[in-house]
Amino acid sequence: MTVTAQMVKELRESTGAGMMDAKKALVETNGDMDAAVDWLRTKGLAKAAKKAERLAAEGLVGVAVSDGRGVAVEINSETDFVAKNVDFQHLVREVTKVALQTGESVEVLKASHLNGEPVETVINAAIARIGENMTLRRMHVLEGDTVVSYVHNSAAEGMGKIGVLVALKGDAAKAQEIGKQFAMHIAATAPLALSEASLDPSVMERELAVQTAKALEENASSAKPKPDAVIHNNIIPGRMKRFLSENTLLGQQFVVNPDVTVGQAAKDAGVEITGYARVSVGEGIEKEKEDFAAEVAKMVQA
């Protein structure tokens, strides 16, 4: 029987298996969908489907750098316990190596081969083996004359809870030395953008609206209201300037030397920061919060 793309799609959706695994199961069972599901179950590859509904908000960020190219890859797990598992850490390390060589996006990385199999298939096999849902959630690629990496709250070499990449121009030795300090600064302060020019305009618009409304409200309730010209020409611009200094990397006070900004520190060192990436595990994932009684009740119902 001919195995069609639609059959593979249906089997993937019903079992959560990888594309190549689903296709192989259908070939092995001559296109019998039920038998293919059983084949995947015997191989432990359909186990991922049930677990895919569970939230994976823990995990690790793997970082790697080579020849002016750096990658940061986030692989999530359900619990921090699994993040400490040697098997899971090995998975993160190997997938990050593949990303450094071939990765352009998460989709490309999933299809790239690791030990002869697509990365997506390798991760599904790990789900079945380790027993927790895992997701290859994000990856960032950064290129530059010099790229420096840093891992905060390290679980093992090259991986931890926060991964940072910094790209710099200038003397390579100086860039490596101060680049590590910049990377640590980024891990601590989580800037929104490199500079005002690279900040999302919608963020500026939203902040301007907030600061304008706040300044006008404060002025209206003041015993000695200031002229509108003072509010719009001095107070609001001053607050926006402070917002930029707190949220853009080049405008922030350098944690190593708060007397200068990061931009000035780079200039003093004779280098230029051209880009950065900061990836924190679980960032942006809304975690469900349950009280203990609700958790027990849920377990009993299960």
C-alpha positions as CSV (number, residue, x, y, z in Angstrom):
1,M,0.0,0.0,0.0
2,T,1.3,3.5,-0.9
3,V,2.0,5.7,2.2
4,T,0.7,9.2,1.5
5,A,1.7,12.5,3.0
6,Q,-1.8,12.9,4.4
7,M,-1.5,9.5,6.2
8,V,1.8,10.6,7.7
9,K,0.2,13.9,8.8
10,E,-2.7,12.1,10.5
11,L,-0.5,9.7,12.3
12,R,1.8,12.5,13.5
13,E,-1.2,14.5,14.9
14,S,-2.7,11.5,16.7
15,T,0.5,10.3,18.3
16,G,2.9,13.2,18.5
17,A,5.6,11.2,16.7
18,G,8.2,12.7,14.4
19,M,7.6,12.8,10.7
20,M,10.2,10.2,9.8
21,D,9.0,7.9,12.6
22,A,5.4,8.2,11.5
23,K,6.4,7.4,7.9
24,K,8.4,4.4,9.0
25,A,5.6,3.1,11.1
26,L,3.2,3.2,8.2
27,V,5.7,1.5,5.9
28,E,6.3,-1.2,8.4
29,T,2.6,-1.9,8.9
30,N,1.6,-1.5,5.2
31,G,-0.4,1.6,5.8
32,D,-2.6,0.2,8.6
33,M,-3.2,3.3,10.8
34,D,-4.1,1.4,14.0
35,A,-1.2,-1.0,13.6
36,A,1.1,2.0,13.0
37,V,0.0,3.5,16.3
38,D,0.8,0.2,18.1
39,W,4.2,0.1,16.3
40,L,5.0,3.6,17.6
41,R,3.9,2.7,21.0
42,T,6.1,-0.4,21.1
43,K,9.0,1.8,20.1
44,G,8.1,4.3,22.9
45,L,7.6,7.0,20.2
46,A,3.9,7.6,20.7
47,K,4.5,8.3,24.4
48,A,5.4,11.9,23.5
49,A,1.8,12.6,22.4
50,K,0.2,12.3,25.8
51,K,3.0,14.3,27.5
52,A,2.8,17.1,24.9
53,E,-0.2,18.5,26.7
54,R,1.9,19.1,29.8
55,L,3.6,22.5,30.3
56,A,7.3,22.5,29.8
57,A,8.6,25.7,31.4
58,E,11.9,24.5,33.0
59,G,15.0,23.3,31.1
60,L,18.3,24.7,30.0
61,V,19.8,27.2,27.5
62,G,22.8,25.8,25.6
63,V,25.4,28.3,24.1
64,A,28.2,27.7,21.7
65,V,30.6,30.0,19.8
66,S,33.0,29.4,16.9
67,D,34.6,31.6,14.3
68,G,32.5,34.7,14.8
69,R,29.2,32.8,15.1
70,G,27.3,32.1,18.3
71,V,24.1,30.2,19.1
72,A,21.8,30.1,22.1
73,V,19.3,27.2,22.2
74,E,16.5,26.8,24.7
75,I,15.2,23.3,25.3
76,N,12.4,23.1,27.9
77,S,11.4,20.3,30.3
78,E,8.5,20.1,32.8
79,T,10.7,20.1,35.9
80,D,14.0,21.5,37.1
81,F,14.8,18.0,38.2
82,V,15.1,16.8,34.6
83,A,17.2,19.8,33.8
84,K,19.8,18.4,36.2
85,N,19.6,15.0,34.4
86,V,22.8,14.0,32.7
87,D,20.9,12.5,29.8
88,F,19.0,15.8,29.3
89,Q,22.1,17.9,29.5
90,H,23.8,15.7,26.9
91,L,20.8,16.3,24.6
92,V,21.1,20.1,25.1
93,R,24.8,19.9,24.4
94,E,24.5,17.9,21.2
95,V,21.6,19.9,19.8
96,T,23.5,23.1,20.5
97,K,26.4,21.7,18.5
98,V,24.2,21.0,15.6
99,A,22.7,24.5,15.8
100,L,26.2,26.0,15.6
101,Q,26.9,24.2,12.4
102,T,23.5,24.3,10.6
103,G,20.9,26.1,12.5
104,E,19.2,29.1,11.0
105,S,15.8,28.8,12.8
106,V,14.1,26.3,15.1
107,E,12.4,24.7,12.1
108,V,15.6,24.2,10.3
109,L,17.3,22.9,13.5
110,K,14.5,20.4,14.1
111,A,15.0,19.0,10.6
112,S,18.8,18.9,10.9
113,H,20.4,15.6,11.6
114,L,22.0,14.5,14.9
115,N,23.7,11.1,14.8
116,G,21.8,10.2,11.6
117,E,18.3,11.2,12.7
118,P,16.4,14.5,12.6
119,V,16.8,16.5,15.8
120,E,13.0,16.5,16.3
121,T,13.1,12.6,16.3
122,V,16.0,12.6,18.8
123,I,14.0,14.9,21.1
124,N,10.9,12.7,20.9
125,A,12.9,9.7,21.7
126,A,14.3,11.5,24.8
127,I,10.7,12.3,25.8
128,A,9.9,8.7,25.8
129,R,13.1,7.7,27.5
130,I,13.2,10.3,30.3
131,G,9.4,10.5,30.8
132,E,8.8,14.3,30.6
133,N,7.5,16.6,27.8
134,M,10.4,18.6,26.2
135,T,10.3,21.3,23.6
136,L,12.9,22.9,21.4
137,R,11.5,26.3,21.9
138,R,13.9,29.0,20.7
139,M,17.3,29.6,19.2
140,H,19.2,32.8,18.5
141,V,22.1,33.1,16.0
142,L,24.5,36.0,16.4
143,E,27.4,36.8,14.1
144,G,30.2,39.4,14.4
145,D,33.9,40.0,14.2
146,T,34.1,38.6,17.8
147,V,31.3,36.8,19.6
148,V,31.5,36.1,23.3
149,S,29.2,33.9,25.3
150,Y,28.2,33.7,29.0
151,V,26.0,31.3,31.0
152,H,24.4,32.4,34.2
153,N,23.4,29.8,36.8
154,S,25.4,27.2,35.0
155,A,24.2,23.6,35.2
156,A,27.1,22.2,33.2
157,E,29.7,23.6,30.8
158,G,28.0,25.7,28.1
159,M,24.5,25.5,29.5
160,G,22.4,27.1,32.3
161,K,19.3,29.1,33.1
162,I,20.4,32.2,31.2
163,G,22.5,32.2,28.0
164,V,24.0,35.4,26.6
165,L,25.8,36.2,23.4
166,V,27.6,39.5,22.6
167,A,29.0,40.5,19.2
168,L,31.7,43.1,19.0
169,K,34.0,44.9,16.5
170,G,37.6,45.9,17.3
171,D,40.7,44.3,18.7
172,A,39.9,40.6,19.3
173,A,41.8,40.3,22.5
174,K,40.2,43.4,24.0
175,A,36.8,42.3,22.7
176,Q,37.1,38.9,24.4
177,E,38.1,40.4,27.7
178,I,35.5,43.1,28.1
179,G,32.9,41.2,26.1
180,K,32.6,38.7,28.9
181,Q,31.9,41.6,31.3
182,F,29.3,43.0,28.9
183,A,27.7,39.5,28.7
184,M,27.5,39.3,32.5
185,H,25.9,42.8,32.5
186,I,23.3,41.7,30.0
187,A,22.4,38.7,32.1
188,A,21.9,40.8,35.1
189,T,20.0,43.8,33.6
190,A,18.0,42.2,30.7
191,P,18.0,45.3,28.4
192,L,15.2,45.6,25.9
193,A,17.4,46.6,23.0
194,L,20.9,47.6,22.0
195,S,20.0,51.3,21.6
196,E,17.1,53.6,21.0
197,A,17.5,53.0,17.2
198,S,16.9,49.3,17.6
199,L,14.1,49.5,20.2
200,D,10.7,48.5,19.0
201,P,8.8,51.7,18.2
202,S,5.6,50.3,19.8
203,V,7.5,50.1,23.1
204,M,8.5,53.7,22.9
205,E,4.9,54.7,21.9
206,R,3.4,52.8,24.8
207,E,5.9,54.3,27.3
208,L,5.4,57.8,26.0
209,A,1.6,57.4,26.4
210,V,2.1,56.1,30.0
211,Q,4.5,58.9,31.0
212,T,2.3,61.6,29.4
213,A,-0.8,60.4,31.2
214,K,1.1,60.1,34.4
215,A,2.7,63.6,34.2
216,L,-0.6,65.2,33.3
217,E,-2.5,63.5,36.1
218,E,0.2,64.4,38.7
219,N,0.2,68.0,37.5
220,A,-3.6,68.2,37.6
221,S,-3.6,67.1,41.3
222,S,-0.7,69.3,42.3
223,A,-1.2,72.3,44.6
224,K,1.1,74.2,42.3
225,P,0.5,73.0,38.7
226,K,3.2,73.7,36.2
227,P,2.6,75.2,32.8
228,D,1.9,72.8,29.9
229,A,5.1,73.8,28.2
230,V,7.1,72.6,31.2
231,I,5.3,69.2,31.3
232,H,5.7,68.6,27.5
233,N,9.1,70.1,27.0
234,N,10.9,69.1,30.2
235,I,9.2,66.6,32.4
236,I,8.0,64.1,29.8
237,P,11.2,64.2,27.7
238,G,13.2,63.8,31.0
239,R,11.3,60.7,31.9
240,M,11.7,59.2,28.4
241,K,15.4,59.8,28.6
242,R,15.6,58.0,31.9
243,F,13.5,55.1,30.4
244,L,16.0,54.8,27.6
245,S,19.0,54.9,29.9
246,E,17.5,52.1,32.0
247,N,16.4,49.8,29.1
248,T,18.9,50.1,26.3
249,L,22.2,48.3,26.6
250,L,24.4,51.2,25.5
251,G,22.6,53.7,27.7
252,Q,22.7,51.6,30.9
253,Q,25.1,52.2,33.7
254,F,27.8,49.6,33.4
255,V,27.5,47.2,36.4
256,V,31.3,46.8,36.6
257,N,31.8,50.6,36.7
258,P,28.5,52.5,37.3
259,D,30.3,55.8,36.6
260,V,30.1,55.1,32.9
261,T,27.5,53.7,30.5
262,V,28.0,50.5,28.7
263,G,28.4,52.5,25.5
264,Q,31.1,54.6,27.0
265,A,32.9,51.6,28.5
266,A,33.0,50.0,25.1
267,K,34.4,53.2,23.5
268,D,37.0,53.5,26.2
269,A,38.1,49.9,25.5
270,G,38.3,50.6,21.7
271,V,35.5,48.2,20.8
272,E,31.9,48.5,19.5
273,I,29.0,46.3,20.5
274,T,27.2,45.4,17.3
275,G,24.5,43.0,18.8
276,Y,23.5,40.7,21.6
277,A,21.1,38.0,22.5
278,R,19.8,37.0,26.0
279,V,17.8,33.8,26.4
280,S,16.3,33.0,29.8
281,V,14.6,29.6,30.4
282,G,10.9,29.8,30.4
283,E,10.8,33.5,29.6
284,G,7.3,34.4,28.4
285,I,5.7,31.1,29.4
286,E,2.7,31.5,31.7
287,K,3.0,28.9,34.4
288,E,-0.1,27.6,36.0
289,K,-0.3,28.1,39.8
290,E,-2.3,25.6,41.9
291,D,-2.7,25.3,45.6
292,F,-1.7,22.1,47.3
293,A,-5.3,20.9,47.7
294,A,-6.1,21.5,44.0
295,E,-2.9,19.6,43.0
296,V,-3.8,16.6,45.2
297,A,-7.4,16.6,43.8
298,K,-6.1,16.7,40.3
299,M,-3.8,13.7,41.0
300,V,-6.7,11.7,42.5
301,Q,-8.9,12.4,39.5
302,A,-6.2,11.2,37.2
